[in-house]
Every structure is written in C-alpha cells, then in structure tokens.
Amino acid sequence: MTNGKESRETISIKPHHFIDIIANFGNRDMLIPHEYGHARHIVAKQILTSADIMLVIELGADDICAPCRHNINGVCDDVIDISYRPLAPESKREWNLMIDRRWCERLNLKQGQELTAREFCTMLKEKSDDISGIYRELPLERIRERQRRIQEGIRLFLGE
C-alpha cells in the first residue's frame, strides 16, 4: 500500500501489441519466448490471466519492446518483410506506428490513456467488425485471417 492506495500493476502497451495478443489467443498460439528477446510471451500471460490488469497506451517502446534486441534506446531498428505488403514502410517502427495510430483513431485511444485489458477488449469487440482500413497494405486474405483470429480471441478473452 502506498499513500492509502493499493498499488496496482500496470502494463505499458502499444495498441497493436494488445490486439496481436488477442489474435494469437484466438488462434490458440503458444506463448513461447521469441528469438529477439522481447517480452510478448510474458506480457501476454499477464493479460490472459488477469482481464482487469491496467494497461497504459504507449505509441513508443512498450513493456514488450523493453528487452528486445532491436530496441535501441527506445527505438526499434528492425525491418519488416514488404514482399506481400509493398506499399508499407520497411521500417518496423514506422509500420507499427502507422498501425497503432489507425487503431487509436478507430478506438479513440490516446497516448498515456489507462484502461483495463477487459475494457480494451470490449472496445475492440465493438469496433473491429471491419479491419480492412487498418491493415489496408496487406492482401485481403491476410486481413480476413487476422479478422477471424481477432474475433475468436475477443470471444475467448471475454468468455462469450
């Protein structure tokens, strides 16, 4: 306890990272460490075991990025495969920021905003019926598969 208030764990997270966790949950992907050393498996486990965990929206490096070998002083130096998305920026940082800004606009999220994982997922449920505008650089079949995985993840996470 601090100052009469119970301390509460929070997770700093990019919108697309939360959505990827939900989509992976919907696809029943295993939570295993990644070769880059990022903390997706750790953060996913925290979120999936506590729907009321507090999230803080972050458009820069978040808690998943923190230990990643591509996180250089808070900036991602990784690149993405543009073979199936030729209109996308090659920089993973630019791609992620573009996707995060689109999700923020869609969900009315702002940098530093606090909400629980359950609240985020409920907002996602209400406003993710068509994600083609968010991922417009991707081929339609990839967008459809992502849509399916997100919807299934939402259903499982919210216990519907």
C-alpha positions as CSV (number, residue, x, y, z in Angstrom):
1,M,0.0,0.0,0.0
2,T,1.2,3.5,-0.9
3,N,-0.5,6.7,0.3
4,G,-3.5,4.8,1.4
5,K,-4.0,3.4,-2.1
6,E,-3.3,-0.2,-3.1
7,S,-0.5,-0.4,-5.6
8,R,-1.7,-1.8,-8.9
9,E,0.5,-3.4,-11.6
10,T,0.3,-1.7,-15.0
11,I,1.5,-2.7,-18.4
12,S,2.7,-0.2,-20.9
13,I,1.4,-1.5,-24.3
14,K,1.1,-0.5,-27.9
15,P,-2.4,-0.9,-29.3
16,H,-1.3,-3.4,-31.9
17,H,0.6,-5.5,-29.4
18,F,-2.6,-5.9,-27.3
19,I,-4.6,-6.8,-30.4
20,D,-1.9,-9.2,-31.6
21,I,-2.1,-10.9,-28.2
22,I,-5.8,-11.3,-28.5
23,A,-5.5,-12.5,-32.1
24,N,-2.8,-15.1,-31.1
25,F,-5.1,-16.2,-28.2
26,G,-7.9,-16.6,-30.8
27,N,-5.6,-18.8,-32.8
28,R,-4.5,-20.6,-29.7
29,D,-0.9,-19.8,-30.4
30,M,1.5,-20.9,-27.7
31,L,3.2,-18.3,-25.6
32,I,6.9,-19.0,-26.1
33,P,9.9,-16.8,-25.9
34,H,11.0,-15.2,-29.2
35,E,14.5,-15.2,-30.5
36,Y,14.5,-11.3,-30.4
37,G,14.2,-11.5,-26.6
38,H,11.1,-9.3,-26.4
39,A,8.6,-9.9,-23.7
40,R,5.4,-10.7,-25.7
41,H,5.1,-14.1,-24.0
42,I,5.4,-12.6,-20.5
43,V,3.0,-9.7,-21.1
44,A,0.5,-12.0,-22.9
45,K,0.5,-14.3,-19.9
46,Q,-0.1,-11.4,-17.6
47,I,-3.0,-10.1,-19.7
48,L,-4.6,-13.5,-20.4
49,T,-4.6,-14.4,-16.7
50,S,-5.9,-11.1,-15.4
51,A,-8.5,-9.3,-17.6
52,D,-8.6,-6.5,-15.1
53,I,-4.9,-5.7,-15.3
54,M,-4.3,-2.0,-16.0
55,L,-2.9,-1.1,-19.4
56,V,-1.3,2.2,-20.3
57,I,-1.4,3.1,-24.0
58,E,2.1,3.6,-25.4
59,L,3.0,4.6,-29.0
60,G,6.7,4.3,-28.4
61,A,8.6,1.4,-26.9
62,D,6.4,-0.5,-24.5
63,D,6.9,-3.3,-22.0
64,I,7.0,-5.9,-24.8
65,C,9.7,-3.9,-26.6
66,A,11.8,-3.2,-23.5
67,P,14.1,-6.3,-23.5
68,C,14.1,-6.8,-27.3
69,R,17.5,-6.8,-29.1
70,H,16.0,-4.4,-31.7
71,N,15.1,-1.8,-29.1
72,I,17.9,0.7,-29.3
73,N,17.4,3.4,-26.8
74,G,13.7,3.2,-27.1
75,V,13.7,3.0,-31.0
76,C,13.1,-0.2,-32.9
77,D,15.7,-0.8,-35.6
78,D,14.1,-3.9,-37.1
79,V,12.7,-4.1,-40.7
80,I,9.6,-5.9,-42.0
81,D,9.0,-8.2,-44.9
82,I,7.5,-6.0,-47.6
83,S,7.2,-8.8,-50.2
84,Y,3.4,-9.1,-49.5
85,R,2.9,-5.5,-48.5
86,P,4.9,-3.4,-51.0
87,L,3.2,-0.2,-50.1
88,A,4.2,-0.5,-46.4
89,P,7.2,1.2,-44.9
90,E,10.2,-1.1,-44.5
91,S,10.9,0.2,-41.0
92,K,9.1,-1.9,-38.4
93,R,8.9,1.2,-36.2
94,E,7.2,3.2,-38.9
95,W,4.8,0.3,-39.8
96,N,3.9,-0.3,-36.1
97,L,3.3,3.4,-35.5
98,M,1.1,3.7,-38.6
99,I,-1.0,0.7,-37.5
100,D,-1.1,2.0,-33.9
101,R,-2.3,5.4,-35.0
102,R,-5.1,3.8,-37.0
103,W,-6.2,1.7,-34.1
104,C,-6.0,4.7,-31.8
105,E,-8.3,6.7,-34.2
106,R,-10.7,3.7,-34.5
107,L,-10.9,3.0,-30.8
108,N,-10.5,6.6,-29.6
109,L,-7.3,5.8,-27.7
110,K,-4.6,8.3,-26.7
111,Q,-1.0,8.1,-25.6
112,G,-0.9,7.5,-21.8
113,Q,-4.6,6.5,-21.5
114,E,-5.3,3.9,-18.9
115,L,-7.8,1.2,-19.2
116,T,-8.1,-2.5,-18.2
117,A,-7.5,-5.3,-20.6
118,R,-11.2,-6.1,-20.4
119,E,-12.1,-2.6,-21.3
120,F,-9.7,-2.6,-24.2
121,C,-11.1,-5.9,-25.5
122,T,-14.7,-4.7,-25.1
123,M,-13.9,-1.6,-27.2
124,L,-12.2,-3.8,-29.7
125,K,-15.2,-6.0,-29.9
126,E,-17.5,-3.0,-30.6
127,K,-15.2,-1.5,-33.3
128,S,-13.4,-4.3,-35.1
129,D,-16.1,-5.6,-37.4
130,D,-14.1,-4.5,-40.5
131,I,-10.3,-4.0,-40.1
132,S,-9.5,-3.7,-43.8
133,G,-8.9,0.1,-43.3
134,I,-6.4,-0.6,-40.5
135,Y,-4.4,-3.1,-42.5
136,R,-5.0,-1.8,-46.0
137,E,-1.5,-2.5,-47.1
138,L,-2.0,-6.3,-46.6
139,P,-3.5,-8.7,-49.0
140,L,-7.2,-9.3,-48.4
141,E,-6.7,-13.0,-47.4
142,R,-4.3,-11.9,-44.7
143,I,-6.8,-9.3,-43.5
144,R,-9.6,-11.8,-43.4
145,E,-7.4,-14.3,-41.4
146,R,-6.4,-11.6,-38.9
147,Q,-10.1,-10.6,-38.6
148,R,-11.0,-14.2,-37.8
149,R,-8.3,-14.5,-35.2
150,I,-9.1,-11.2,-33.5
151,Q,-12.8,-12.1,-33.3
152,E,-12.1,-15.5,-31.9
153,G,-9.6,-14.0,-29.4
154,I,-12.2,-11.5,-28.3
155,R,-14.8,-14.2,-27.8
156,L,-12.4,-16.4,-25.7
157,F,-11.0,-13.5,-23.7
158,L,-14.4,-12.1,-22.8
159,G,-15.7,-15.6,-22.1
160,E,-18.5,-15.4,-24.7
